[in-house]
């Protein structure tokens, strides 16, 4: 088994691949719209089908990781991810594309709960938020690559080669990951002896879990609204090309989020050492900082204003993200952490799927900018919920 920071490095690559695939499909939406003759509602369903499959299976996948072993589940996830990504490049109709996105939801549902629980178990309290945050930065990096590289590839070679290349990369890295993690065995304290229903019941009854789940779902709604529609929003509002729109929709946001996890993770670890509410207060502060600047994103009439809004929103989001699993770990036993995060994903993905589809449905009346403004108001509610959590 690699060192705790070596583990973060290995899993960082898998996290990058996961979100590269998620974002790249949204960067080529105009090409999909033309090639597969998709309506705005169908484009919204691309995100919804993935999210709902991902969310519905996340608690089960989290439970399996807690019960059968997190490393096994991570390796399985990467195998399925690679094969389905490669297959996506060969779809010919929207129904076929929706099937591959559903299969992708299955593969990615297995990864994040298991990976975050593995990272948190490997790190002590003094480095837990920073370690989780650095792993989270892989998601941001993947989103940047999916936006910039995906947009460039789409304009230069078309959208299909993007997925074929990613599928091959995933299979190659699977062999690397297996080599380093093949001898890992879950310790007795990390293995869940309960069946699935009692496990989920215990998590749902944990102190403050309902508030954490509601806040997590609201933040996910804002995230998936941005991931799904921001590239197209920039094309339509500022008449940007695919490459520039893909870059602008991802780089500023994810780079600022990376800064947020470094600052937020470091400060949260220090604050938690002197106050039992340090991490949860840091999370709430991140959300309340992000909310008004998401409103600014939807209101912006110029690129400089948009950049200010998306950068500040991204920083606040990073502060929030790096504390999600560490905060959950304050209320849930180590043996149930993957299950707990899977349940968070269930609620958040159902909510995110609704808003991704609803934004497409109401696009002609509300507008994408209006959807961002509504999400900003919801994020204020999320911050207030986090402030109302109590000590364990």
PLY file of the C-alpha trace (Angstrom):
ply
format ascii 1.0
element vertex 392
property float x
property float y
property float z
element edge 391
property int vertex1
property int vertex2
end_header
0.00 0.00 0.00
1.41 3.45 -0.87
1.93 6.18 1.73
-1.09 8.37 2.64
0.04 11.13 0.27
1.02 8.58 -2.38
-2.53 7.24 -2.19
-3.88 10.74 -2.79
-1.62 11.08 -5.85
-2.75 7.75 -7.34
-6.44 8.46 -6.83
-6.04 12.04 -8.04
-5.53 10.69 -11.57
-8.72 8.61 -11.39
-10.65 11.63 -10.10
-9.29 13.65 -13.02
-10.45 11.05 -15.54
-13.91 10.88 -13.94
-14.58 14.58 -14.29
-12.83 14.90 -17.63
-15.47 12.59 -19.04
-18.28 14.41 -17.26
-17.30 17.82 -18.59
-16.11 16.93 -22.06
-19.56 15.91 -23.25
-20.96 19.32 -22.29
-18.13 21.08 -24.13
-19.25 19.45 -27.40
-23.01 19.94 -26.91
-23.36 22.10 -30.06
-21.71 19.30 -32.09
-23.97 16.67 -30.53
-26.96 18.89 -31.22
-26.10 19.03 -34.92
-24.81 15.48 -35.40
-27.54 13.65 -33.45
-30.32 16.22 -34.13
-30.97 16.75 -30.41
-33.47 19.20 -28.94
-32.62 21.41 -25.92
-34.65 19.09 -23.68
-32.71 16.06 -24.94
-29.44 17.88 -24.31
-30.57 18.49 -20.75
-31.40 14.79 -20.39
-27.77 13.89 -21.14
-26.86 15.31 -17.76
-30.03 14.12 -16.05
-29.75 10.44 -17.06
-26.15 10.30 -15.87
-26.92 12.05 -12.59
-29.96 10.00 -11.70
-28.26 6.69 -12.46
-25.20 7.83 -10.56
-27.26 9.03 -7.62
-29.58 6.03 -7.36
-26.71 3.57 -7.34
-24.31 5.61 -5.17
-25.62 4.39 -1.78
-25.49 0.76 -2.91
-21.99 1.22 -4.35
-20.91 2.96 -1.15
-22.28 0.12 0.96
-20.48 -2.47 -1.20
-17.24 -0.52 -0.77
-17.68 -0.47 3.01
-18.56 -4.17 3.08
-16.41 -5.79 0.37
-13.43 -3.44 0.13
-12.90 0.05 -1.24
-9.92 -0.78 -3.44
-11.83 -3.51 -5.28
-14.70 -1.14 -5.98
-12.35 1.59 -7.23
-10.65 -0.79 -9.68
-14.01 -2.07 -10.93
-15.17 1.52 -11.42
-12.18 2.44 -13.56
-12.58 -0.69 -15.72
-16.24 0.03 -16.49
-15.51 3.75 -16.95
-12.85 3.01 -19.58
-15.00 0.61 -21.58
-18.10 2.81 -21.56
-16.13 5.94 -22.45
-14.68 4.17 -25.47
-18.15 2.95 -26.48
-19.60 6.47 -26.31
-17.58 7.46 -29.37
-19.60 5.01 -31.48
-23.19 5.98 -30.62
-25.44 7.01 -33.52
-28.63 8.23 -31.85
-29.69 10.16 -28.75
-31.21 7.02 -27.13
-27.89 5.21 -27.56
-26.04 8.16 -26.04
-28.42 8.20 -23.07
-27.72 4.49 -22.50
-23.96 5.07 -22.41
-24.41 7.98 -20.00
-26.47 5.74 -17.74
-23.71 3.11 -17.84
-21.20 5.84 -17.05
-23.32 6.75 -14.04
-22.94 3.16 -12.79
-19.15 3.26 -13.08
-18.70 6.65 -11.42
-21.17 5.86 -8.62
-18.64 3.28 -7.46
-15.65 5.61 -7.34
-16.05 8.74 -5.24
-17.57 7.32 -2.01
-14.92 4.58 -1.90
-12.02 6.89 -2.80
-12.86 9.64 -0.31
-13.39 7.12 2.50
-10.01 5.56 1.65
-8.28 8.96 1.72
-9.90 10.04 5.00
-9.05 6.70 6.65
-5.40 7.08 5.61
-4.99 10.61 7.02
-5.16 11.88 10.61
-7.29 14.85 11.67
-4.45 17.33 11.19
-4.26 16.71 7.40
-7.71 15.32 6.60
-9.36 18.32 4.94
-6.24 19.19 2.94
-5.86 15.59 1.71
-9.53 15.37 0.74
-9.21 18.74 -0.96
-6.16 17.80 -3.01
-7.97 14.66 -4.15
-10.91 16.92 -5.01
-8.59 19.04 -7.15
-8.43 16.10 -9.54
-12.11 16.68 -10.25
-11.36 20.33 -11.00
-8.44 19.42 -13.26
-10.59 16.96 -15.15
-13.25 19.60 -15.66
-10.65 22.06 -17.01
-9.25 19.48 -19.42
-12.73 18.39 -20.43
-13.66 21.98 -21.22
-10.53 23.27 -22.96
-9.18 20.06 -24.54
-12.68 18.79 -25.33
-13.66 22.01 -27.05
-10.44 22.07 -29.08
-10.74 18.40 -30.05
-14.36 18.91 -31.05
-13.55 21.85 -33.30
-10.48 20.15 -34.78
-11.35 16.45 -35.08
-15.01 16.11 -34.11
-16.48 14.80 -30.87
-16.12 11.02 -31.39
-12.29 10.67 -31.12
-12.43 12.38 -27.71
-14.13 9.40 -26.11
-12.06 6.74 -27.88
-8.83 8.33 -26.64
-10.08 8.64 -23.07
-11.21 5.03 -22.98
-7.75 3.78 -23.95
-6.07 6.05 -21.37
-8.35 4.65 -18.68
-7.44 1.06 -19.47
-3.72 1.85 -19.39
-3.98 3.59 -16.03
-6.06 0.72 -14.63
-2.99 -1.52 -14.84
-0.90 1.10 -13.01
-3.45 1.49 -10.23
-3.84 -2.26 -9.81
-0.07 -2.68 -9.45
0.16 -0.20 -6.57
-3.04 -1.17 -4.74
-3.14 -4.93 -5.32
-1.83 -5.82 -1.85
-4.07 -3.50 0.11
-6.39 -5.10 2.65
-9.11 -3.26 4.54
-8.49 -3.16 8.29
-11.09 -4.57 10.66
-12.05 -1.08 11.75
-12.89 -0.08 8.17
-15.09 -3.08 7.31
-18.84 -2.82 7.77
-20.46 -5.96 9.23
-24.06 -4.73 8.84
-26.46 -5.48 6.00
-27.49 -2.70 3.65
-30.77 -1.56 5.24
-29.42 -1.20 8.82
-26.34 0.56 7.43
-28.37 3.17 5.59
-30.77 3.55 8.51
-27.91 4.29 10.87
-26.44 6.92 8.54
-29.80 8.61 7.97
-30.33 8.82 11.73
-26.89 10.32 12.34
-26.91 13.78 13.96
-27.25 16.57 11.40
-27.09 14.24 8.39
-30.32 15.70 7.02
-28.88 19.23 7.07
-25.64 18.08 5.46
-27.57 16.25 2.75
-29.81 19.25 2.01
-26.83 21.62 1.74
-24.87 19.12 -0.37
-27.84 18.75 -2.73
-28.21 22.51 -3.20
-24.51 22.98 -3.94
-24.70 20.07 -6.40
-27.62 21.76 -8.17
-25.47 24.85 -8.72
-22.51 22.73 -9.83
-24.45 20.70 -12.35
-26.22 23.72 -13.73
-22.77 25.18 -14.45
-21.25 21.94 -15.78
-24.18 21.30 -18.10
-25.04 24.74 -19.43
-22.20 27.22 -18.87
-20.32 26.49 -22.15
-23.50 26.97 -24.19
-24.40 30.04 -22.10
-21.07 31.66 -23.03
-21.49 30.78 -26.70
-24.93 32.37 -26.80
-24.36 35.41 -24.55
-20.85 36.43 -25.62
-20.64 34.72 -29.06
-17.54 32.73 -28.12
-16.18 29.80 -30.13
-16.30 26.28 -28.69
-12.65 26.26 -27.63
-12.78 29.65 -25.89
-16.17 28.91 -24.33
-15.00 25.51 -23.08
-11.89 27.07 -21.58
-13.74 30.01 -20.01
-16.45 27.78 -18.56
-13.94 25.56 -16.79
-10.50 27.11 -16.25
-11.45 30.15 -14.15
-13.89 28.14 -12.05
-11.66 25.14 -11.41
-8.43 27.12 -10.89
-10.18 29.27 -8.29
-11.66 26.15 -6.68
-8.18 24.67 -6.44
-7.04 27.79 -4.58
-10.10 27.45 -2.37
-9.29 23.88 -1.34
-5.68 24.76 -0.50
-6.69 27.71 1.64
-9.86 26.14 3.01
-8.28 22.75 3.67
-5.32 24.20 5.55
-7.44 26.59 7.61
-10.10 23.97 8.32
-7.55 21.48 9.69
-6.16 24.19 11.98
-9.58 25.47 13.04
-10.83 21.96 13.78
-7.87 21.41 16.10
-9.12 24.20 18.37
-12.88 24.06 17.78
-15.20 21.08 17.13
-17.20 23.27 14.72
-14.22 24.54 12.76
-14.80 22.51 9.59
-18.56 23.02 9.41
-18.19 26.78 9.91
-15.56 26.90 7.18
-17.94 25.04 4.87
-20.77 27.46 5.60
-18.48 30.42 4.94
-17.46 28.98 1.58
-21.08 28.57 0.45
-22.14 32.01 1.64
-19.17 33.57 -0.18
-19.98 31.70 -3.41
-23.71 32.45 -3.57
-23.79 36.17 -4.51
-21.10 35.70 -7.11
-23.06 32.92 -8.80
-25.84 35.50 -9.11
-23.29 37.80 -10.73
-22.45 35.07 -13.27
-26.08 34.98 -14.40
-26.35 38.78 -14.42
-23.04 39.54 -16.20
-23.17 41.51 -19.43
-19.42 41.48 -20.08
-16.63 38.93 -19.84
-14.67 40.81 -17.11
-17.74 40.82 -14.86
-18.35 37.15 -15.63
-14.75 36.27 -14.74
-14.97 38.07 -11.38
-18.18 36.20 -10.60
-17.01 32.73 -11.62
-13.60 33.07 -9.92
-15.06 34.12 -6.56
-17.79 31.50 -6.79
-15.14 28.87 -7.53
-13.00 29.88 -4.55
-15.94 29.60 -2.17
-16.96 26.29 -3.67
-13.45 24.93 -3.15
-13.57 25.87 0.53
-16.84 23.94 0.78
-15.75 20.88 -1.22
-12.58 20.04 0.70
-14.58 19.64 3.91
-17.45 17.44 2.72
-16.10 14.01 3.65
-14.17 15.25 6.72
-17.37 16.84 8.06
-19.39 13.73 7.28
-16.76 11.71 9.16
-17.55 13.72 12.30
-21.07 12.27 12.33
-20.70 8.79 10.76
-18.65 5.79 11.90
-15.55 4.90 9.83
-17.18 1.66 8.63
-20.09 3.59 7.11
-18.33 6.53 5.46
-18.65 5.25 1.89
-22.32 4.46 2.51
-22.86 7.93 3.95
-21.22 9.67 1.02
-23.21 7.46 -1.35
-26.43 8.68 0.27
-25.26 12.28 -0.11
-24.68 11.57 -3.80
-28.16 10.05 -4.11
-29.94 13.16 -2.85
-27.65 15.61 -4.65
-27.81 13.85 -8.01
-31.58 13.62 -7.98
-31.69 17.36 -7.31
-28.96 18.11 -9.86
-30.71 16.05 -12.53
-33.91 17.99 -12.02
-32.25 21.38 -12.41
-30.16 20.28 -15.44
-33.31 19.19 -17.27
-35.44 22.09 -15.98
-32.92 24.66 -17.22
-33.22 23.18 -20.70
-37.02 23.11 -20.51
-37.29 26.72 -19.28
-34.38 28.02 -21.34
-36.56 30.00 -23.74
-38.55 31.72 -20.96
-36.32 32.01 -17.89
-32.98 31.99 -19.71
-29.79 30.34 -18.50
-28.75 33.50 -16.68
-32.00 33.41 -14.72
-31.35 29.78 -13.78
-27.95 30.74 -12.32
-29.59 33.50 -10.30
-32.18 31.10 -8.84
-29.41 28.65 -7.89
-27.57 31.48 -6.11
-30.60 32.11 -3.90
-30.78 28.41 -3.02
-27.11 28.44 -2.03
-27.77 31.08 0.61
-30.23 28.61 2.14
-27.53 25.91 2.08
-25.09 28.12 3.96
-27.68 28.89 6.63
-28.42 25.17 7.05
-24.74 24.46 7.66
-24.58 27.22 10.27
-27.42 25.51 12.13
-25.61 22.18 12.56
-24.72 21.20 16.08
-21.68 19.52 17.59
-21.68 15.74 17.57
0 1
1 2
2 3
3 4
4 5
5 6
6 7
7 8
8 9
9 10
10 11
11 12
12 13
13 14
14 15
15 16
16 17
17 18
18 19
19 20
20 21
21 22
22 23
23 24
24 25
25 26
26 27
27 28
28 29
29 30
30 31
31 32
32 33
33 34
34 35
35 36
36 37
37 38
38 39
39 40
40 41
41 42
42 43
43 44
44 45
45 46
46 47
47 48
48 49
49 50
50 51
51 52
52 53
53 54
54 55
55 56
56 57
57 58
58 59
59 60
60 61
61 62
62 63
63 64
64 65
65 66
66 67
67 68
68 69
69 70
70 71
71 72
72 73
73 74
74 75
75 76
76 77
77 78
78 79
79 80
80 81
81 82
82 83
83 84
84 85
85 86
86 87
87 88
88 89
89 90
90 91
91 92
92 93
93 94
94 95
95 96
96 97
97 98
98 99
99 100
100 101
101 102
102 103
103 104
104 105
105 106
106 107
107 108
108 109
109 110
110 111
111 112
112 113
113 114
114 115
115 116
116 117
117 118
118 119
119 120
120 121
121 122
122 123
123 124
124 125
125 126
126 127
127 128
128 129
129 130
130 131
131 132
132 133
133 134
134 135
135 136
136 137
137 138
138 139
139 140
140 141
141 142
142 143
143 144
144 145
145 146
146 147
147 148
148 149
149 150
150 151
151 152
152 153
153 154
154 155
155 156
156 157
157 158
158 159
159 160
160 161
161 162
162 163
163 164
164 165
165 166
166 167
167 168
168 169
169 170
170 171
171 172
172 173
173 174
174 175
175 176
176 177
177 178
178 179
179 180
180 181
181 182
182 183
183 184
184 185
185 186
186 187
187 188
188 189
189 190
190 191
191 192
192 193
193 194
194 195
195 196
196 197
197 198
198 199
199 200
200 201
201 202
202 203
203 204
204 205
205 206
206 207
207 208
208 209
209 210
210 211
211 212
212 213
213 214
214 215
215 216
216 217
217 218
218 219
219 220
220 221
221 222
222 223
223 224
224 225
225 226
226 227
227 228
228 229
229 230
230 231
231 232
232 233
233 234
234 235
235 236
236 237
237 238
238 239
239 240
240 241
241 242
242 243
243 244
244 245
245 246
246 247
247 248
248 249
249 250
250 251
251 252
252 253
253 254
254 255
255 256
256 257
257 258
258 259
259 260
260 261
261 262
262 263
263 264
264 265
265 266
266 267
267 268
268 269
269 270
270 271
271 272
272 273
273 274
274 275
275 276
276 277
277 278
278 279
279 280
280 281
281 282
282 283
283 284
284 285
285 286
286 287
287 288
288 289
289 290
290 291
291 292
292 293
293 294
294 295
295 296
296 297
297 298
298 299
299 300
300 301
301 302
302 303
303 304
304 305
305 306
306 307
307 308
308 309
309 310
310 311
311 312
312 313
313 314
314 315
315 316
316 317
317 318
318 319
319 320
320 321
321 322
322 323
323 324
324 325
325 326
326 327
327 328
328 329
329 330
330 331
331 332
332 333
333 334
334 335
335 336
336 337
337 338
338 339
339 340
340 341
341 342
342 343
343 344
344 345
345 346
346 347
347 348
348 349
349 350
350 351
351 352
352 353
353 354
354 355
355 356
356 357
357 358
358 359
359 360
360 361
361 362
362 363
363 364
364 365
365 366
366 367
367 368
368 369
369 370
370 371
371 372
372 373
373 374
374 375
375 376
376 377
377 378
378 379
379 380
380 381
381 382
382 383
383 384
384 385
385 386
386 387
387 388
388 389
389 390
390 391
